[in-house]
């Protein structure tokens, strides 16, 4: 039951990603950075991880995306794409949490060649 609840907000987006100029929307605010940090802690189970400094794409119709990554034992990176449906201004309750967590290798390709990583501790 708990596993189903944890996975309820996770889905893979198989469609193409439309990229707006993320710089138009600035960097994630404090609430969004905290959300990414807390989500990354749960996904990576306490391992150190990083997030992109800015949004990977930002489009009010499509969402506001951030990438997370953590090193795996074989030296490769484990990437995750968080797609916020709207900008976060404060705390997000479980009822309001509609962020898509995308982890499929085919869907996180836009995270792999980024250079704007910051520690997300």
Residue frames as qw, qx, qy, qz and C-alpha x, y, z in Angstrom:
[[0.000, 0.885, 0.466, 0.000, 0.00, 0.00, 0.00],
 [0.286, -0.816, 0.109, 0.491, 2.76, 2.43, 0.91],
 [0.438, -0.144, 0.600, 0.654, 4.67, 1.53, -2.24],
 [0.246, 0.623, 0.649, 0.362, 1.61, 2.35, -4.35],
 [0.120, -0.949, -0.235, 0.173, 1.23, 5.70, -2.62],
 [0.412, -0.618, 0.325, 0.585, 4.91, 6.49, -3.17],
 [0.356, 0.019, 0.688, 0.632, 4.71, 5.64, -6.85],
 [0.270, 0.739, 0.607, -0.111, 1.39, 7.38, -7.47],
 [0.092, 0.917, -0.029, -0.386, 3.09, 10.65, -8.39],
 [0.305, -0.453, 0.671, 0.502, 5.70, 8.98, -10.60],
 [0.750, 0.530, 0.382, -0.104, 5.06, 8.69, -14.27],
 [0.489, -0.171, 0.504, 0.691, 7.05, 8.58, -17.43],
 [0.394, 0.757, 0.098, -0.512, 6.45, 11.16, -20.09],
 [0.708, 0.084, 0.581, 0.392, 7.07, 9.51, -23.44],
 [0.423, 0.852, 0.287, 0.113, 6.27, 12.55, -25.56],
 [0.562, 0.391, -0.062, 0.726, 8.80, 15.02, -26.89],
 [0.362, -0.644, -0.323, 0.592, 9.90, 17.76, -24.55],
 [0.289, 0.828, 0.202, 0.436, 9.21, 21.26, -25.79],
 [0.586, -0.279, -0.223, 0.728, 11.92, 23.58, -24.60],
 [0.030, 0.963, 0.167, 0.207, 11.19, 27.19, -23.77],
 [0.381, 0.548, -0.401, 0.627, 13.96, 29.51, -22.72],
 [0.650, -0.504, -0.525, 0.220, 14.27, 28.52, -19.09],
 [0.402, -0.038, -0.220, 0.888, 16.34, 31.61, -18.36],
 [0.203, -0.478, -0.274, -0.810, 13.20, 33.71, -18.85],
 [0.687, -0.578, -0.341, -0.279, 11.84, 32.21, -15.63],
 [0.184, -0.758, 0.501, -0.376, 15.01, 32.55, -13.55],
 [0.276, 0.229, -0.903, 0.236, 16.46, 30.01, -11.18],
 [0.544, -0.476, -0.685, -0.087, 14.34, 27.89, -8.86],
 [0.286, -0.721, 0.177, -0.606, 13.23, 29.83, -5.81],
 [0.149, -0.420, 0.773, -0.451, 13.90, 28.67, -2.24],
 [0.760, 0.015, 0.433, -0.485, 10.74, 26.55, -2.01],
 [0.857, 0.444, -0.190, -0.183, 11.51, 24.82, -5.33],
 [0.346, 0.571, -0.703, 0.244, 15.12, 24.16, -4.29],
 [0.410, -0.283, 0.711, -0.496, 13.90, 22.67, -0.97],
 [0.874, 0.201, 0.182, -0.404, 11.38, 20.51, -2.84],
 [0.723, 0.530, -0.443, -0.004, 14.14, 19.23, -5.16],
 [0.052, 0.515, -0.760, 0.393, 16.43, 18.60, -2.16],
 [0.600, -0.142, 0.599, -0.511, 13.77, 16.69, -0.21],
 [0.892, 0.337, 0.010, -0.301, 12.69, 14.68, -3.26],
 [0.547, 0.595, -0.580, 0.105, 16.30, 13.86, -4.13],
 [0.228, -0.431, 0.762, -0.426, 16.95, 12.65, -0.58],
 [0.790, 0.058, 0.447, -0.416, 14.04, 10.22, -0.91],
 [0.828, 0.510, -0.165, -0.163, 14.98, 9.05, -4.41],
 [0.544, 0.569, -0.561, 0.256, 18.70, 8.64, -3.75],
 [0.840, -0.443, -0.311, 0.020, 18.25, 7.38, -0.18],
 [0.542, -0.806, 0.092, 0.218, 20.68, 9.74, 1.49],
 [0.732, 0.081, 0.249, 0.629, 23.45, 9.51, -1.15],
 [0.097, -0.573, 0.071, 0.811, 24.97, 12.86, -2.14],
 [0.462, 0.553, 0.617, 0.316, 23.34, 14.31, -5.24],
 [0.130, -0.243, 0.133, 0.952, 23.17, 17.44, -7.35],
 [0.385, 0.720, 0.558, -0.144, 20.49, 19.44, -9.15],
 [0.427, 0.485, 0.286, 0.708, 20.63, 21.76, -12.11],
 [0.194, -0.231, -0.263, 0.916, 21.13, 25.36, -11.11],
 [0.363, 0.216, -0.079, -0.903, 18.39, 26.54, -13.45],
 [0.772, 0.285, 0.415, -0.389, 15.31, 25.05, -15.02],
 [0.429, -0.070, 0.774, 0.461, 16.00, 22.60, -17.84],
 [0.014, -0.399, -0.573, -0.716, 12.83, 23.77, -19.51],
 [0.047, 0.385, 0.526, -0.757, 10.25, 26.27, -18.34],
 [0.210, -0.197, -0.561, -0.776, 6.90, 26.59, -20.01],
 [0.419, -0.046, 0.465, -0.779, 3.71, 27.39, -18.07],
 [0.811, 0.152, -0.180, -0.536, 1.80, 25.01, -20.38],
 [0.792, 0.232, -0.563, 0.041, 4.31, 22.13, -20.01],
 [0.791, -0.576, -0.148, 0.145, 5.85, 22.67, -16.59],
 [0.005, 0.886, -0.431, 0.172, 9.11, 23.70, -14.98],
 [0.976, 0.004, -0.196, 0.092, 11.77, 20.99, -15.02],
 [0.216, -0.796, 0.556, -0.099, 14.84, 20.41, -12.89],
 [0.828, 0.221, -0.513, 0.046, 17.33, 17.58, -13.20],
 [0.614, -0.657, 0.415, -0.140, 18.83, 15.65, -10.31],
 [0.790, 0.375, -0.482, 0.059, 21.78, 13.28, -10.47],
 [0.632, -0.629, 0.440, -0.102, 23.75, 11.02, -8.15],
 [0.266, 0.540, -0.784, -0.152, 26.79, 8.89, -8.90],
 [0.965, -0.087, -0.074, -0.235, 26.27, 5.15, -9.21],
 [0.756, -0.484, 0.405, 0.173, 28.80, 2.54, -8.12],
 [0.788, 0.250, 0.377, 0.418, 30.03, 2.01, -11.68],
 [0.339, -0.268, 0.151, 0.889, 30.88, 5.71, -12.07],
 [0.007, 0.456, 0.575, 0.680, 27.90, 6.59, -14.28],
 [0.181, -0.025, 0.313, -0.932, 25.28, 9.10, -13.16],
 [0.004, 0.492, 0.870, -0.033, 21.72, 8.22, -12.11],
 [0.056, -0.090, -0.124, -0.987, 19.50, 11.03, -13.49],
 [0.048, 0.592, 0.774, -0.217, 16.00, 12.09, -12.49],
 [0.008, 0.305, 0.284, 0.909, 13.80, 14.76, -14.11],
 [0.003, 0.510, 0.672, -0.537, 11.36, 16.63, -11.85],
 [0.013, 0.384, 0.466, 0.797, 8.57, 18.40, -13.72],
 [0.035, 0.374, 0.548, -0.747, 6.74, 20.94, -11.57],
 [0.202, 0.631, 0.698, 0.270, 3.29, 21.71, -12.97],
 [0.025, -0.933, -0.146, -0.328, 3.52, 25.25, -11.58],
 [0.264, 0.526, -0.482, 0.649, 5.97, 27.37, -9.64],
 [0.619, -0.470, -0.591, 0.215, 6.09, 26.46, -5.93],
 [0.041, -0.743, 0.103, -0.660, 5.66, 29.32, -3.48],
 [0.465, -0.542, 0.486, -0.503, 5.46, 27.51, -0.12],
 [0.382, -0.179, 0.894, -0.151, 4.95, 24.10, 1.39],
 [0.550, 0.117, -0.589, -0.580, 3.40, 21.43, -0.83],
 [0.677, -0.161, 0.558, -0.452, 0.92, 19.07, 0.80],
 [0.335, -0.051, 0.917, 0.212, 0.61, 15.48, -0.38],
 [0.449, 0.628, 0.603, -0.201, -2.81, 16.31, -1.80],
 [0.294, 0.901, -0.044, -0.318, -1.40, 19.18, -3.89],
 [0.336, -0.541, 0.664, 0.392, 1.78, 17.37, -4.95],
 [0.802, 0.519, 0.254, -0.150, 1.44, 16.86, -8.72],
 [0.020, 0.756, -0.586, -0.292, 5.14, 16.92, -9.64],
 [0.949, 0.281, -0.121, -0.073, 6.08, 14.30, -12.21],
 [0.440, -0.639, 0.614, 0.145, 9.17, 12.27, -11.31],
 [0.841, 0.505, -0.136, -0.139, 10.68, 10.87, -14.49],
 [0.510, -0.614, 0.588, 0.135, 13.54, 8.35, -14.29],
 [0.884, 0.316, 0.332, 0.098, 13.41, 6.33, -17.51],
 [0.546, -0.295, 0.381, 0.685, 16.71, 6.49, -19.43],
 [0.325, 0.462, 0.569, 0.597, 14.94, 7.58, -22.61],
 [0.114, -0.888, -0.397, -0.205, 13.24, 10.49, -20.82],
 [0.467, -0.822, 0.022, 0.324, 16.21, 11.97, -18.92],
 [0.735, 0.303, 0.208, 0.570, 18.45, 12.48, -21.94],
 [0.143, 0.854, 0.058, 0.496, 18.22, 16.27, -21.66],
 [0.579, -0.803, 0.134, -0.037, 19.84, 15.98, -18.20],
 [0.930, -0.074, 0.098, 0.348, 22.95, 14.09, -19.31],
 [0.607, 0.346, 0.071, 0.712, 24.93, 16.86, -21.01],
 [0.212, -0.944, -0.150, -0.202, 24.20, 19.67, -18.56],
 [0.582, 0.261, -0.370, 0.676, 27.04, 21.63, -16.99],
 [0.191, -0.567, 0.135, -0.790, 25.13, 23.74, -14.43],
 [0.723, -0.353, -0.593, 0.033, 25.12, 21.28, -11.51],
 [0.144, -0.596, 0.429, -0.663, 25.07, 22.43, -7.88],
 [0.211, -0.043, -0.914, 0.344, 25.09, 20.38, -4.69],
 [0.475, -0.455, -0.368, -0.657, 21.55, 19.91, -3.40],
 [0.451, -0.147, -0.768, 0.431, 22.23, 19.20, 0.26]]
